Amino acid sequence: MKPAPFKYVAPESLDDAVALLRRHGQEGKILAGGQSLVPLLNMRLARPAVIIDLNRLRPLDYIKNGKDVRIGAMTRQRVAELSPLVRQKLPLLAEALRYVGHPQIRNRGTIGGSIAHADPSAELPAVLAALEGKVVLQNGRGTRTLGADAFFLTYLTTALQPDELLVEVRIPAHDHLGTAFLEVARRHGDYALVGVAAVVDWNGGRARDVRLTFTGVGGVPVRVAEAEAAATGRPLTDAVLAEVSRIVSAGLDPEADIHASAEYRKHVAGVLAERALRVAVTRAQRRERDTR
């Protein structure tokens, strides 16, 4: 199929892009990498009157170091994946990016585009939620910064207003923590049936803090607070990990679809939680030894 007719504009500046959004509102659609939008256009699931192409906005393509690593919304996923700074300071993001489609997809797909699209099976929203990162949104009146819990609302829906652009992603450096990202998909590059981002703050043989964020089990990235609490302050022995796995499987309430049943997703989530925590702890212990 081919898309319905639309007007195409390619603003030269961020101010121009914001002005176009203000003018066209819900009739306008942002084109970043196009990896999600173009299929929707071709299937006529999206019928915008105007496409606003951001690919000339080079100031939104950057990775900057600091307490939080700041990533411009138009930074290509492949650039972030191969960035030495991202690999050093944001190892969970670097690992998760390898699961996003294929290299050809990541060459065009953008960090901001994936997060703004808010597919609950996608990797980057889960990473943002697990690391308690933030997004910066801008319109003609100024900017505002939201955490992942306030930004993601439900399936493919965020707190972005019709006249707002996602311009920056801020993720706390976590090279001192143990992290792991795992997922199960029918084929490499497909959207995951279930995925998990695990974060462990390890000290003195115990987990001081644990975060588990899942993809594919709800309308937004899902954290299981009871499972995190069961692992926190404990040595994460086989028995503790088995308990965490049971809590995850019991605590999730995913929907069934043509790809997997709800029970399958619950079971896989528990298994992945245990495996991811084992990997995260091993990495945290290695970092602990290396810093002595």
PyMOL commands that set and color helices and strands:
alter all, ss='L'
color gray80, all
select helices_A, chain A and resi 14-27+37-42+58-60+77-82+84-89+91-97+103-108+111-117+123-130+148-151+225-231+238-251+262-290
alter helices_A, ss='H'
color red, helices_A
select strands_A, chain A and resi 7-9+28-31+50-53+63-64+68-72+134-139+142-147+152-154+157-158+165-172+178-184+194-203+206-215+222-223
alter strands_A, ss='S'
color yellow, strands_A
deselect
rebuild
show_as cartoon
